[in-house]
Amino acid sequence: MKYVEDRPRYDDPEVAARRLMELARAIEPVQDGRIHIEKINYPFLFQDRAKPAEYGACLKFAIERGWLWMHESGTYVKITPQGAELFA
């Protein structure tokens, strides 16, 4: 008997980062391409049911690959040209 449905597995940071990029792309930027971090972390953590460690790893992966740029305050991110090429 199974009471809980399976959640997506985000063990691979690249798979998780691509999902994070999909979420970021779906958000309407507020100013100068800014996407508030809570607009992507809420759906990733609570709707996709990812673990906080998976979220941190995929965010770090996306920033290291140059797909996202994060402001030093950590309050918002921007999709970079390399990140935009993922959806071209």
PDB file as gemmi writes it, atoms N, CA and C in Angstrom:
CRYST1    1.000    1.000    1.000  90.00  90.00  90.00 P 1                      
ATOM      1  N   MET A   1       0.832  -1.153   0.000  1.00  0.00           N  
ATOM      2  CA  MET A   1       0.000   0.000   0.000  1.00  0.00           C  
ATOM      3  C   MET A   1       0.894   1.240   0.000  1.00  0.00           C  
ATOM      4  N   LYS A   2       0.547   2.195  -0.849  1.00  0.00           N  
ATOM      5  CA  LYS A   2       1.366   3.387  -0.987  1.00  0.00           C  
ATOM      6  C   LYS A   2       0.492   4.618  -0.754  1.00  0.00           C  
ATOM      7  N   TYR A   3       0.824   5.407   0.261  1.00  0.00           N  
ATOM      8  CA  TYR A   3       0.022   6.566   0.604  1.00  0.00           C  
ATOM      9  C   TYR A   3       0.590   7.874   0.040  1.00  0.00           C  
ATOM     10  N   VAL A   4       1.854   7.874  -0.258  1.00  0.00           N  
ATOM     11  CA  VAL A   4       2.510   9.075  -0.755  1.00  0.00           C  
ATOM     12  C   VAL A   4       3.030   8.794  -2.151  1.00  0.00           C  
ATOM     13  N   GLU A   5       2.747   9.714  -3.057  1.00  0.00           N  
ATOM     14  CA  GLU A   5       3.261   9.525  -4.406  1.00  0.00           C  
ATOM     15  C   GLU A   5       4.740   9.894  -4.450  1.00  0.00           C  
ATOM     16  N   ASP A   6       5.432   9.322  -5.410  1.00  0.00           N  
ATOM     17  CA  ASP A   6       6.864   9.570  -5.540  1.00  0.00           C  
ATOM     18  C   ASP A   6       7.119  11.026  -5.902  1.00  0.00           C  
ATOM     19  N   ARG A   7       8.190  11.564  -5.364  1.00  0.00           N  
ATOM     20  CA  ARG A   7       8.599  12.919  -5.711  1.00  0.00           C  
ATOM     21  C   ARG A   7       9.732  12.818  -6.730  1.00  0.00           C  
ATOM     22  N   PRO A   8       9.937  13.872  -7.521  1.00  0.00           N  
ATOM     23  CA  PRO A   8      11.063  13.839  -8.458  1.00  0.00           C  
ATOM     24  C   PRO A   8      12.378  13.691  -7.710  1.00  0.00           C  
ATOM     25  N   ARG A   9      13.307  12.988  -8.300  1.00  0.00           N  
ATOM     26  CA  ARG A   9      14.625  12.813  -7.685  1.00  0.00           C  
ATOM     27  C   ARG A   9      15.565  13.851  -8.252  1.00  0.00           C  
ATOM     28  N   TYR A  10      16.151  14.617  -7.389  1.00  0.00           N  
ATOM     29  CA  TYR A  10      17.088  15.650  -7.797  1.00  0.00           C  
ATOM     30  C   TYR A  10      18.480  15.360  -7.250  1.00  0.00           C  
ATOM     31  N   ASP A  11      18.871  14.087  -7.274  1.00  0.00           N  
ATOM     32  CA  ASP A  11      20.211  13.712  -6.821  1.00  0.00           C  
ATOM     33  C   ASP A  11      21.286  14.291  -7.723  1.00  0.00           C  
ATOM     34  N   ASP A  12      20.979  14.397  -9.012  1.00  0.00           N  
ATOM     35  CA  ASP A  12      21.916  14.953  -9.980  1.00  0.00           C  
ATOM     36  C   ASP A  12      21.721  16.472 -10.022  1.00  0.00           C  
ATOM     37  N   PRO A  13      22.724  17.258  -9.634  1.00  0.00           N  
ATOM     38  CA  PRO A  13      22.569  18.712  -9.604  1.00  0.00           C  
ATOM     39  C   PRO A  13      22.228  19.310 -10.966  1.00  0.00           C  
ATOM     40  N   GLU A  14      22.694  18.707 -12.052  1.00  0.00           N  
ATOM     41  CA  GLU A  14      22.392  19.265 -13.371  1.00  0.00           C  
ATOM     42  C   GLU A  14      20.907  19.125 -13.696  1.00  0.00           C  
ATOM     43  N   VAL A  15      20.332  17.986 -13.381  1.00  0.00           N  
ATOM     44  CA  VAL A  15      18.890  17.778 -13.609  1.00  0.00           C  
ATOM     45  C   VAL A  15      18.088  18.765 -12.772  1.00  0.00           C  
ATOM     46  N   ALA A  16      18.476  18.917 -11.517  1.00  0.00           N  
ATOM     47  CA  ALA A  16      17.791  19.845 -10.628  1.00  0.00           C  
ATOM     48  C   ALA A  16      17.968  21.292 -11.093  1.00  0.00           C  
ATOM     49  N   ALA A  17      19.165  21.638 -11.558  1.00  0.00           N  
ATOM     50  CA  ALA A  17      19.422  23.001 -12.029  1.00  0.00           C  
ATOM     51  C   ALA A  17      18.606  23.311 -13.278  1.00  0.00           C  
ATOM     52  N   ARG A  18      18.446  22.345 -14.148  1.00  0.00           N  
ATOM     53  CA  ARG A  18      17.611  22.560 -15.337  1.00  0.00           C  
ATOM     54  C   ARG A  18      16.150  22.795 -14.939  1.00  0.00           C  
ATOM     55  N   ARG A  19      15.675  22.076 -13.935  1.00  0.00           N  
ATOM     56  CA  ARG A  19      14.312  22.299 -13.437  1.00  0.00           C  
ATOM     57  C   ARG A  19      14.202  23.685 -12.811  1.00  0.00           C  
ATOM     58  N   LEU A  20      15.213  24.089 -12.062  1.00  0.00           N  
ATOM     59  CA  LEU A  20      15.229  25.417 -11.462  1.00  0.00           C  
ATOM     60  C   LEU A  20      15.196  26.495 -12.544  1.00  0.00           C  
ATOM     61  N   MET A  21      15.919  26.262 -13.632  1.00  0.00           N  
ATOM     62  CA  MET A  21      15.925  27.212 -14.745  1.00  0.00           C  
ATOM     63  C   MET A  21      14.548  27.290 -15.409  1.00  0.00           C  
ATOM     64  N   GLU A  22      13.863  26.162 -15.503  1.00  0.00           N  
ATOM     65  CA  GLU A  22      12.497  26.171 -16.048  1.00  0.00           C  
ATOM     66  C   GLU A  22      11.585  27.030 -15.177  1.00  0.00           C  
ATOM     67  N   LEU A  23      11.721  26.884 -13.874  1.00  0.00           N  
ATOM     68  CA  LEU A  23      10.921  27.690 -12.952  1.00  0.00           C  
ATOM     69  C   LEU A  23      11.264  29.169 -13.078  1.00  0.00           C  
ATOM     70  N   ALA A  24      12.548  29.478 -13.159  1.00  0.00           N  
ATOM     71  CA  ALA A  24      12.981  30.877 -13.275  1.00  0.00           C  
ATOM     72  C   ALA A  24      12.494  31.492 -14.581  1.00  0.00           C  
ATOM     73  N   ARG A  25      12.514  30.723 -15.621  1.00  0.00           N  
ATOM     74  CA  ARG A  25      12.066  31.219 -16.930  1.00  0.00           C  
ATOM     75  C   ARG A  25      10.571  31.531 -16.925  1.00  0.00           C  
ATOM     76  N   ALA A  26       9.802  30.800 -16.145  1.00  0.00           N  
ATOM     77  CA  ALA A  26       8.353  30.989 -16.095  1.00  0.00           C  
ATOM     78  C   ALA A  26       7.943  32.221 -15.284  1.00  0.00           C  
ATOM     79  N   ILE A  27       8.873  32.782 -14.526  1.00  0.00           N  
ATOM     80  CA  ILE A  27       8.577  33.943 -13.670  1.00  0.00           C  
ATOM     81  C   ILE A  27       8.742  35.228 -14.470  1.00  0.00           C  
ATOM     82  N   GLU A  28       7.834  36.145 -14.273  1.00  0.00           N  
ATOM     83  CA  GLU A  28       7.925  37.473 -14.892  1.00  0.00           C  
ATOM     84  C   GLU A  28       8.926  38.308 -14.084  1.00  0.00           C  
ATOM     85  N   PRO A  29      10.048  38.705 -14.706  1.00  0.00           N  
ATOM     86  CA  PRO A  29      11.020  39.531 -13.974  1.00  0.00           C  
ATOM     87  C   PRO A  29      10.401  40.857 -13.560  1.00  0.00           C  
ATOM     88  N   VAL A  30      10.800  41.363 -12.387  1.00  0.00           N  
ATOM     89  CA  VAL A  30      10.194  42.584 -11.873  1.00  0.00           C  
ATOM     90  C   VAL A  30      10.887  43.852 -12.358  1.00  0.00           C  
ATOM     91  N   GLN A  31      12.198  43.874 -12.419  1.00  0.00           N  
ATOM     92  CA  GLN A  31      12.926  45.076 -12.796  1.00  0.00           C  
ATOM     93  C   GLN A  31      14.319  44.661 -13.257  1.00  0.00           C  
ATOM     94  N   ASP A  32      14.727  45.112 -14.406  1.00  0.00           N  
ATOM     95  CA  ASP A  32      16.055  44.798 -14.940  1.00  0.00           C  
ATOM     96  C   ASP A  32      16.319  43.297 -14.992  1.00  0.00           C  
ATOM     97  N   GLY A  33      15.306  42.506 -15.221  1.00  0.00           N  
ATOM     98  CA  GLY A  33      15.479  41.061 -15.304  1.00  0.00           C  
ATOM     99  C   GLY A  33      15.602  40.368 -13.959  1.00  0.00           C  
ATOM    100  N   ARG A  34      15.274  41.057 -12.886  1.00  0.00           N  
ATOM    101  CA  ARG A  34      15.396  40.481 -11.542  1.00  0.00           C  
ATOM    102  C   ARG A  34      14.260  39.501 -11.259  1.00  0.00           C  
ATOM    103  N   ILE A  35      14.634  38.369 -10.699  1.00  0.00           N  
ATOM    104  CA  ILE A  35      13.666  37.374 -10.265  1.00  0.00           C  
ATOM    105  C   ILE A  35      13.918  37.153  -8.780  1.00  0.00           C  
ATOM    106  N   HIS A  36      12.936  37.478  -7.973  1.00  0.00           N  
ATOM    107  CA  HIS A  36      13.093  37.292  -6.532  1.00  0.00           C  
ATOM    108  C   HIS A  36      13.293  35.811  -6.231  1.00  0.00           C  
ATOM    109  N   ILE A  37      14.251  35.526  -5.384  1.00  0.00           N  
ATOM    110  CA  ILE A  37      14.656  34.152  -5.104  1.00  0.00           C  
ATOM    111  C   ILE A  37      13.506  33.309  -4.552  1.00  0.00           C  
ATOM    112  N   GLU A  38      12.612  33.931  -3.784  1.00  0.00           N  
ATOM    113  CA  GLU A  38      11.499  33.156  -3.231  1.00  0.00           C  
ATOM    114  C   GLU A  38      10.515  32.698  -4.294  1.00  0.00           C  
ATOM    115  N   LYS A  39      10.536  33.353  -5.449  1.00  0.00           N  
ATOM    116  CA  LYS A  39       9.656  32.955  -6.547  1.00  0.00           C  
ATOM    117  C   LYS A  39      10.092  31.641  -7.187  1.00  0.00           C  
ATOM    118  N   ILE A  40      11.374  31.292  -7.031  1.00  0.00           N  
ATOM    119  CA  ILE A  40      11.822  30.004  -7.558  1.00  0.00           C  
ATOM    120  C   ILE A  40      12.046  28.974  -6.468  1.00  0.00           C  
ATOM    121  N   ASN A  41      12.382  29.419  -5.257  1.00  0.00           N  
ATOM    122  CA  ASN A  41      12.624  28.404  -4.227  1.00  0.00           C  
ATOM    123  C   ASN A  41      11.333  27.809  -3.684  1.00  0.00           C  
ATOM    124  N   TYR A  42      10.251  28.580  -3.630  1.00  0.00           N  
ATOM    125  CA  TYR A  42       8.997  28.014  -3.139  1.00  0.00           C  
ATOM    126  C   TYR A  42       8.497  26.868  -4.016  1.00  0.00           C  
ATOM    127  N   PRO A  43       8.341  27.060  -5.325  1.00  0.00           N  
ATOM    128  CA  PRO A  43       7.850  25.932  -6.123  1.00  0.00           C  
ATOM    129  C   PRO A  43       8.812  24.747  -6.137  1.00  0.00           C  
ATOM    130  N   PHE A  44      10.106  25.032  -6.109  1.00  0.00           N  
ATOM    131  CA  PHE A  44      11.075  23.941  -6.145  1.00  0.00           C  
ATOM    132  C   PHE A  44      11.033  23.124  -4.858  1.00  0.00           C  
ATOM    133  N   LEU A  45      10.943  23.802  -3.726  1.00  0.00           N  
ATOM    134  CA  LEU A  45      10.960  23.101  -2.440  1.00  0.00           C  
ATOM    135  C   LEU A  45       9.600  22.521  -2.039  1.00  0.00           C  
ATOM    136  N   PHE A  46       8.525  23.238  -2.316  1.00  0.00           N  
ATOM    137  CA  PHE A  46       7.236  22.811  -1.793  1.00  0.00           C  
ATOM    138  C   PHE A  46       6.318  22.162  -2.825  1.00  0.00           C  
ATOM    139  N   GLN A  47       6.399  22.582  -4.070  1.00  0.00           N  
ATOM    140  CA  GLN A  47       5.572  21.933  -5.090  1.00  0.00           C  
ATOM    141  C   GLN A  47       6.288  20.719  -5.673  1.00  0.00           C  
ATOM    142  N   ASP A  48       7.575  20.863  -5.976  1.00  0.00           N  
ATOM    143  CA  ASP A  48       8.355  19.735  -6.485  1.00  0.00           C  
ATOM    144  C   ASP A  48       8.852  18.839  -5.350  1.00  0.00           C  
ATOM    145  N   ARG A  49       8.755  19.325  -4.127  1.00  0.00           N  
ATOM    146  CA  ARG A  49       9.155  18.598  -2.919  1.00  0.00           C  
ATOM    147  C   ARG A  49      10.623  18.193  -2.926  1.00  0.00           C  
ATOM    148  N   ALA A  50      11.469  19.099  -3.373  1.00  0.00           N  
ATOM    149  CA  ALA A  50      12.909  18.856  -3.323  1.00  0.00           C  
ATOM    150  C   ALA A  50      13.400  19.095  -1.900  1.00  0.00           C  
ATOM    151  N   LYS A  51      14.509  18.507  -1.586  1.00  0.00           N  
ATOM    152  CA  LYS A  51      15.118  18.703  -0.270  1.00  0.00           C  
ATOM    153  C   LYS A  51      15.930  19.997  -0.291  1.00  0.00           C  
ATOM    154  N   PRO A  52      16.078  20.664   0.849  1.00  0.00           N  
ATOM    155  CA  PRO A  52      16.875  21.890   0.886  1.00  0.00           C  
ATOM    156  C   PRO A  52      18.309  21.698   0.384  1.00  0.00           C  
ATOM    157  N   ALA A  53      18.919  20.564   0.674  1.00  0.00           N  
ATOM    158  CA  ALA A  53      20.278  20.308   0.192  1.00  0.00           C  
ATOM    159  C   ALA A  53      20.304  20.208  -1.334  1.00  0.00           C  
ATOM    160  N   GLU A  54      19.269  19.616  -1.915  1.00  0.00           N  
ATOM    161  CA  GLU A  54      19.185  19.516  -3.383  1.00  0.00           C  
ATOM    162  C   GLU A  54      19.004  20.897  -3.990  1.00  0.00           C  
ATOM    163  N   TYR A  55      18.199  21.736  -3.340  1.00  0.00           N  
ATOM    164  CA  TYR A  55      17.997  23.108  -3.811  1.00  0.00           C  
ATOM    165  C   TYR A  55      19.313  23.883  -3.789  1.00  0.00           C  
ATOM    166  N   GLY A  56      20.028  23.786  -2.684  1.00  0.00           N  
ATOM    167  CA  GLY A  56      21.305  24.489  -2.569  1.00  0.00           C  
ATOM    168  C   GLY A  56      22.312  24.020  -3.600  1.00  0.00           C  
ATOM    169  N   ALA A  57      22.364  22.720  -3.828  1.00  0.00           N  
ATOM    170  CA  ALA A  57      23.314  22.167  -4.800  1.00  0.00           C  
ATOM    171  C   ALA A  57      22.972  22.608  -6.215  1.00  0.00           C  
ATOM    172  N   CYS A  58      21.685  22.611  -6.549  1.00  0.00           N  
ATOM    173  CA  CYS A  58      21.320  22.976  -7.923  1.00  0.00           C  
ATOM    174  C   CYS A  58      21.487  24.474  -8.155  1.00  0.00           C  
ATOM    175  N   LEU A  59      21.208  25.284  -7.151  1.00  0.00           N  
ATOM    176  CA  LEU A  59      21.413  26.725  -7.286  1.00  0.00           C  
ATOM    177  C   LEU A  59      22.898  27.031  -7.474  1.00  0.00           C  
ATOM    178  N   LYS A  60      23.734  26.391  -6.687  1.00  0.00           N  
ATOM    179  CA  LYS A  60      25.189  26.558  -6.812  1.00  0.00           C  
ATOM    180  C   LYS A  60      25.655  26.105  -8.201  1.00  0.00           C  
ATOM    181  N   PHE A  61      25.121  24.973  -8.679  1.00  0.00           N  
ATOM    182  CA  PHE A  61      25.479  24.446  -9.991  1.00  0.00           C  
ATOM    183  C   PHE A  61      25.108  25.446 -11.090  1.00  0.00           C  
ATOM    184  N   ALA A  62      23.895  25.997 -11.022  1.00  0.00           N  
ATOM    185  CA  ALA A  62      23.437  26.949 -12.045  1.00  0.00           C  
ATOM    186  C   ALA A  62      24.284  28.217 -12.043  1.00  0.00           C  
ATOM    187  N   ILE A  63      24.693  28.662 -10.876  1.00  0.00           N  
ATOM    188  CA  ILE A  63      25.530  29.862 -10.789  1.00  0.00           C  
ATOM    189  C   ILE A  63      26.929  29.567 -11.313  1.00  0.00           C  
ATOM    190  N   GLU A  64      27.481  28.415 -10.947  1.00  0.00           N  
ATOM    191  CA  GLU A  64      28.824  28.054 -11.420  1.00  0.00           C  
ATOM    192  C   GLU A  64      28.858  27.866 -12.934  1.00  0.00           C  
ATOM    193  N   ARG A  65      27.799  27.332 -13.510  1.00  0.00           N  
ATOM    194  CA  ARG A  65      27.725  27.150 -14.963  1.00  0.00           C  
ATOM    195  C   ARG A  65      27.462  28.459 -15.694  1.00  0.00           C  
ATOM    196  N   GLY A  66      27.108  29.491 -14.955  1.00  0.00           N  
ATOM    197  CA  GLY A  66      26.840  30.782 -15.574  1.00  0.00           C  
ATOM    198  C   GLY A  66      25.424  30.904 -16.108  1.00  0.00           C  
ATOM    199  N   TRP A  67      24.528  30.044 -15.660  1.00  0.00           N  
ATOM    200  CA  TRP A  67      23.135  30.102 -16.105  1.00  0.00           C  
ATOM    201  C   TRP A  67      22.351  31.158 -15.347  1.00  0.00           C  
ATOM    202  N   LEU A  68      22.707  31.343 -14.084  1.00  0.00           N  
ATOM    203  CA  LEU A  68      22.070  32.340 -13.227  1.00  0.00           C  
ATOM    204  C   LEU A  68      23.135  33.233 -12.622  1.00  0.00           C  
ATOM    205  N   TRP A  69      22.772  34.452 -12.386  1.00  0.00           N  
ATOM    206  CA  TRP A  69      23.612  35.382 -11.637  1.00  0.00           C  
ATOM    207  C   TRP A  69      22.830  35.753 -10.388  1.00  0.00           C  
ATOM    208  N   MET A  70      23.466  35.637  -9.222  1.00  0.00           N  
ATOM    209  CA  MET A  70      22.806  35.970  -7.965  1.00  0.00           C  
ATOM    210  C   MET A  70      23.407  37.240  -7.387  1.00  0.00           C  
ATOM    211  N   HIS A  71      22.544  38.122  -6.954  1.00  0.00           N  
ATOM    212  CA  HIS A  71      22.986  39.344  -6.301  1.00  0.00           C  
ATOM    213  C   HIS A  71      23.667  38.983  -4.987  1.00  0.00           C  
ATOM    214  N   GLU A  72      24.629  39.798  -4.587  1.00  0.00           N  
ATOM    215  CA  GLU A  72      25.394  39.502  -3.369  1.00  0.00           C  
ATOM    216  C   GLU A  72      24.522  39.423  -2.121  1.00  0.00           C  
ATOM    217  N   SER A  73      23.360  40.054  -2.136  1.00  0.00           N  
ATOM    218  CA  SER A  73      22.456  39.978  -0.984  1.00  0.00           C  
ATOM    219  C   SER A  73      21.697  38.654  -0.951  1.00  0.00           C  
ATOM    220  N   GLY A  74      21.642  37.960  -2.082  1.00  0.00           N  
ATOM    221  CA  GLY A  74      20.929  36.691  -2.160  1.00  0.00           C  
ATOM    222  C   GLY A  74      19.432  36.845  -2.323  1.00  0.00           C  
ATOM    223  N   THR A  75      18.963  38.064  -2.564  1.00  0.00           N  
ATOM    224  CA  THR A  75      17.519  38.281  -2.656  1.00  0.00           C  
ATOM    225  C   THR A  75      16.946  38.085  -4.053  1.00  0.00           C  
ATOM    226  N   TYR A  76      17.795  38.166  -5.066  1.00  0.00           N  
ATOM    227  CA  TYR A  76      17.286  37.945  -6.412  1.00  0.00           C  
ATOM    228  C   TYR A  76      18.362  37.359  -7.314  1.00  0.00           C  
ATOM    229  N   VAL A  77      17.904  36.785  -8.420  1.00  0.00           N  
ATOM    230  CA  VAL A  77      18.781  36.228  -9.442  1.00  0.00           C  
ATOM    231  C   VAL A  77      18.380  36.806 -10.789  1.00  0.00           C  
ATOM    232  N   LYS A  78      19.267  36.659 -11.743  1.00  0.00           N  
ATOM    233  CA  LYS A  78      18.979  37.025 -13.128  1.00  0.00           C  
ATOM    234  C   LYS A  78      19.407  35.871 -14.018  1.00  0.00           C  
ATOM    235  N   ILE A  79      18.637  35.638 -15.057  1.00  0.00           N  
ATOM    236  CA  ILE A  79      19.018  34.622 -16.034  1.00  0.00           C  
ATOM    237  C   ILE A  79      20.049  35.253 -16.970  1.00  0.00           C  
ATOM    238  N   THR A  80      21.183  34.610 -17.106  1.00  0.00           N  
ATOM    239  CA  THR A  80      22.258  35.116 -17.957  1.00  0.00           C  
ATOM    240  C   THR A  80      22.013  34.699 -19.410  1.00  0.00           C  
ATOM    241  N   PRO A  81      22.773  35.252 -20.347  1.00  0.00           N  
ATOM    242  CA  PRO A  81      22.640  34.812 -21.739  1.00  0.00           C  
ATOM    243  C   PRO A  81      22.893  33.311 -21.913  1.00  0.00           C  
ATOM    244  N   GLN A  82      23.853  32.747 -21.150  1.00  0.00           N  
ATOM    245  CA  GLN A  82      24.095  31.297 -21.223  1.00  0.00           C  
ATOM    246  C   GLN A  82      22.873  30.522 -20.723  1.00  0.00           C  
ATOM    247  N   GLY A  83      22.215  31.038 -19.699  1.00  0.00           N  
ATOM    248  CA  GLY A  83      21.014  30.400 -19.179  1.00  0.00           C  
ATOM    249  C   GLY A  83      19.858  30.491 -20.160  1.00  0.00           C  
ATOM    250  N   ALA A  84      19.773  31.610 -20.858  1.00  0.00           N  
ATOM    251  CA  ALA A  84      18.715  31.791 -21.846  1.00  0.00           C  
ATOM    252  C   ALA A  84      18.901  30.856 -23.037  1.00  0.00           C  
ATOM    253  N   GLU A  85      20.168  30.506 -23.344  1.00  0.00           N  
ATOM    254  CA  GLU A  85      20.448  29.596 -24.453  1.00  0.00           C  
ATOM    255  C   GLU A  85      19.914  28.189 -24.180  1.00  0.00           C  
ATOM    256  N   LEU A  86      19.696  27.823 -22.934  1.00  0.00           N  
ATOM    257  CA  LEU A  86      19.155  26.507 -22.608  1.00  0.00           C  
ATOM    258  C   LEU A  86      17.772  26.325 -23.208  1.00  0.00           C  
ATOM    259  N   PHE A  87      17.049  27.425 -23.398  1.00  0.00           N  
ATOM    260  CA  PHE A  87      15.679  27.357 -23.879  1.00  0.00           C  
ATOM    261  C   PHE A  87      15.526  27.831 -25.321  1.00  0.00           C  
ATOM    262  N   ALA A  88      16.637  28.051 -25.983  1.00  0.00           N  
ATOM    263  CA  ALA A  88      16.588  28.529 -27.375  1.00  0.00           C  
ATOM    264  C   ALA A  88      16.318  27.399 -28.339  1.00  0.00           C  
TER     265      ALA A  88                                                      
END                                                                             
